């Protein structure tokens, strides 16, 4: 007598109706299949020919398959829980950034209450020329300074070279530098500004800084507003 095994069916083939919980439906289907399999196995064991016993390898393999599927479903549930926890943690972290002063790569900063702050980096001693322009491209400020290697903070008070006060708004900075031999020195610019808001509807959440959206990995530093100095 050969044992008749019940195939393991998936949710797609056994349940065509929509479900709000596919995992629960799959678990129920697996449980039904396993119960049916045990019923068939028990019946056939009771009625087997003592002189021609059933091959235990076949139903042992079937039991192993049921166990593997059950373990995989439990693993999927655990992964889903971990992902949900990570999303919750990301949302909490995003909210914590709101109102903080951060530094990100970029050239556009917001002038508010007569203050805008940038940072730039040079690799060697050089003379740097700083040019600040408004949103229309008009030059609001220009000046040259001697700089040392490393990070340089530049805080602008919103006044032009002749003392004219510019209105609040977004301004971009351009920094060019040359060394003592007149050779161009590479300069990278950073923006220091407040995080205005956090968008939790995106994955991962994004932070609004000067009207642009940034993910957590774009934030280079968190600083106190009073820690920056004028170049």
MIDRENRO-550284 format. One record per residue (C-alpha): residue in three letters; x, y, z. Coordinates in steps of 0.05 Angstrom, whole numbers, plus 5000, padded with zeros to 4 digits. Layout:
BEGIN
<"ALA",<X,Y,Z>> ...
//
This chain:
BEGIN
<"UNK",<5000,5000,5000>> <"UNK",<5029,5067,4980>> <"UNK",<5018,5128,5023>> <"UNK",<4980,5185,4991>> <"UNK",<5009,5251,5011>> <"UNK",<4972,5317,5010>> <"UNK",<5010,5371,4972>> <"UNK",<5026,5436,5007>> <"UNK",<4984,5490,4975>> <"UNK",<4998,5564,4975>> <"UNK",<4950,5621,4989>> <"UNK",<4948,5639,4915>> <"UNK",<4920,5571,4895>> <"UNK",<4876,5556,4955>> <"UNK",<4845,5624,4967>> <"UNK",<4825,5669,4910>> <"UNK",<4789,5719,4953>> <"UNK",<4824,5781,4980>> <"UNK",<4848,5781,5052>> <"UNK",<4871,5835,5099>> <"UNK",<4921,5786,5130>> <"UNK",<4956,5741,5079>> <"UNK",<5001,5713,5133>> <"UNK",<4942,5691,5175>> <"UNK",<4909,5660,5114>> <"UNK",<4972,5622,5096>> <"UNK",<4979,5597,5167>> <"UNK",<4906,5573,5167>> <"UNK",<4917,5538,5100>> <"UNK",<4980,5505,5125>> <"UNK",<4944,5481,5188>> <"UNK",<4888,5451,5146>> <"UNK",<4936,5415,5100>> <"UNK",<4976,5389,5160>> <"UNK",<4913,5363,5194>> <"UNK",<4890,5329,5130>> <"UNK",<4959,5298,5121>> <"UNK",<4959,5271,5193>> <"UNK",<4889,5242,5184>> <"UNK",<4910,5206,5120>> <"UNK",<4975,5182,5151>> <"UNK",<4940,5155,5214>> <"UNK",<4887,5120,5172>> <"UNK",<4938,5087,5127>> <"UNK",<4982,5066,5185>> <"UNK",<4922,5033,5218>> <"UNK",<4905,4996,5154>> <"UNK",<4975,4979,5129>> <"UNK",<4995,4909,5111>> <"UNK",<5041,4883,5166>> <"UNK",<5078,4843,5114>> <"UNK",<5088,4904,5070>> <"UNK",<5094,4964,5117>> <"UNK",<5093,5036,5092>> <"UNK",<5157,5070,5071>> <"UNK",<5171,5119,5127>> <"UNK",<5217,5161,5084>> <"UNK",<5159,5189,5044>> <"UNK",<5117,5217,5102>> <"UNK",<5180,5238,5140>> <"UNK",<5199,5282,5081>> <"UNK",<5128,5310,5080>> <"UNK",<5133,5327,5154>> <"UNK",<5199,5362,5142>> <"UNK",<5167,5403,5087>> <"UNK",<5111,5425,5133>> <"UNK",<5162,5444,5186>> <"UNK",<5204,5484,5137>> <"UNK",<5144,5523,5111>> <"UNK",<5120,5538,5181>> <"UNK",<5190,5563,5202>> <"UNK",<5194,5607,5140>> <"UNK",<5126,5638,5155>> <"UNK",<5148,5653,5227>> <"UNK",<5213,5684,5200>> <"UNK",<5172,5728,5153>> <"UNK",<5129,5751,5211>> <"UNK",<5191,5768,5252>> <"UNK",<5222,5806,5194>> <"UNK",<5158,5845,5186>> <"UNK",<5160,5864,5259>> <"UNK",<5233,5886,5254>> <"UNK",<5218,5929,5193>> <"UNK",<5159,5962,5229>> <"UNK",<5203,5977,5290>> <"UNK",<5257,6007,5245>> <"UNK",<5206,6052,5210>> <"UNK",<5180,6074,5278>> <"UNK",<5251,6089,5302>> <"UNK",<5266,6128,5238>> <"UNK",<5204,6170,5247>> <"UNK",<5222,6185,5319>> <"UNK",<5293,6204,5298>> <"UNK",<5267,6249,5243>> <"UNK",<5222,6287,5292>> <"UNK",<5282,6296,5338>> <"UNK",<5319,6334,5283>> <"UNK",<5265,6387,5275>> <"UNK",<5291,6453,5302>> <"UNK",<5363,6430,5304>> <"UNK",<5419,6464,5267>> <"UNK",<5453,6416,5219>> <"UNK",<5507,6417,5165>> <"UNK",<5496,6386,5096>> <"UNK",<5532,6390,5030>> <"UNK",<5506,6448,4988>> <"UNK",<5514,6521,4970>> <"UNK",<5446,6552,4985>> <"UNK",<5431,6578,5055>> <"UNK",<5374,6618,5083>> <"UNK",<5386,6689,5108>> <"UNK",<5341,6699,5169>> <"UNK",<5344,6758,5217>> <"UNK",<5409,6781,5185>> <"UNK",<5446,6715,5191>> <"UNK",<5466,6660,5143>> <"UNK",<5521,6609,5154>> <"UNK",<5562,6566,5106>> <"UNK",<5624,6523,5114>> <"UNK",<5677,6505,5063>> <"UNK",<5739,6462,5062>> <"UNK",<5806,6473,5029>> <"UNK",<5865,6425,5026>> <"UNK",<5922,6475,5033>> <"UNK",<5935,6548,5053>> <"UNK",<5903,6593,5001>> <"UNK",<5869,6658,4986>> <"UNK",<5794,6647,4979>> <"UNK",<5745,6692,4943>> <"UNK",<5674,6687,4970>> <"UNK",<5616,6710,4928>> <"UNK",<5544,6709,4952>> <"UNK",<5485,6716,4904>> <"UNK",<5410,6722,4914>> <"UNK",<5358,6677,4881>> <"UNK",<5360,6720,4817>> <"UNK",<5436,6714,4811>> <"UNK",<5451,6785,4833>> <"UNK",<5515,6792,4873>> <"UNK",<5500,6810,4945>> <"UNK",<5570,6804,4973>> <"UNK",<5641,6790,4951>> <"UNK",<5706,6788,4990>> <"UNK",<5774,6754,4993>> <"UNK",<5807,6721,5054>> <"UNK",<5868,6681,5072>> <"UNK",<5847,6611,5094>> <"UNK",<5883,6552,5126>> <"UNK",<5874,6478,5110>> <"UNK",<5811,6446,5136>> <"UNK",<5741,6471,5152>> <"UNK",<5727,6545,5147>> <"UNK",<5662,6574,5175>> <"UNK",<5633,6635,5142>> <"UNK",<5576,6674,5174>> <"UNK",<5544,6729,5133>> <"UNK",<5505,6785,5166>> <"UNK",<5465,6801,5103>> <"UNK",<5504,6864,5086>> <"UNK",<5539,6877,5020>> <"UNK",<5611,6902,5015>> <"UNK",<5585,6974,5017>> <"UNK",<5541,6962,5078>> <"UNK",<5473,6953,5043>> <"UNK",<5427,6907,5082>> <"UNK",<5397,6851,5039>> <"UNK",<5328,6822,5055>> <"UNK",<5317,6753,5084>> <"UNK",<5314,6697,5033>> <"UNK",<5356,6643,5001>> <"UNK",<5427,6660,4980>> <"UNK",<5480,6617,4946>> <"UNK",<5554,6619,4959>> <"UNK",<5611,6608,4910>> <"UNK",<5682,6599,4936>> <"UNK",<5744,6598,4893>> <"UNK",<5814,6592,4920>> <"UNK",<5886,6596,4896>> <"UNK",<5951,6578,4932>> <"UNK",<6014,6620,4936>> <"UNK",<6035,6597,4867>> <"UNK",<5970,6618,4836>> <"UNK",<5946,6546,4828>> <"UNK",<5873,6531,4837>> <"UNK",<5855,6497,4902>> <"UNK",<5793,6453,4906>> <"UNK",<5738,6478,4952>> <"UNK",<5676,6440,4977>> <"UNK",<5619,6479,5008>> <"UNK",<5570,6461,5062>> <"UNK",<5506,6493,5088>> <"UNK",<5490,6504,5161>> <"UNK",<5417,6514,5175>> <"UNK",<5356,6495,5216>> <"UNK",<5315,6433,5201>> <"UNK",<5246,6463,5186>> <"UNK",<5204,6400,5184>> <"UNK",<5205,6324,5176>> <"UNK",<5164,6285,5124>> <"UNK",<5145,6219,5156>> <"UNK",<5104,6196,5095>> <"UNK",<5167,6178,5056>> <"UNK",<5211,6117,5066>> <"UNK",<5260,6135,5094>> <"UNK",<5235,6199,5125>> <"UNK",<5264,6264,5097>> <"UNK",<5283,6330,5130>> <"UNK",<5267,6398,5100>> <"UNK",<5327,6445,5101>> <"UNK",<5324,6511,5064>> <"UNK",<5267,6485,5022>> <"UNK",<5304,6421,5001>> <"UNK",<5293,6351,5026>> <"UNK",<5350,6310,5055>> <"UNK",<5354,6239,5083>> <"UNK",<5391,6224,5148>> <"UNK",<5455,6201,5112>> <"UNK",<5463,6271,5081>> <"UNK",<5472,6304,5149>> <"UNK",<5545,6313,5164>> <"UNK",<5543,6348,5232>> <"UNK",<5495,6375,5284>> <"UNK",<5518,6441,5314>> <"UNK",<5496,6495,5361>> <"UNK",<5478,6559,5324>> <"UNK",<5525,6599,5367>> <"UNK",<5585,6554,5352>> <"UNK",<5598,6582,5282>> <"UNK",<5643,6642,5272>> <"UNK",<5656,6693,5218>> <"UNK",<5709,6680,5167>> 
//
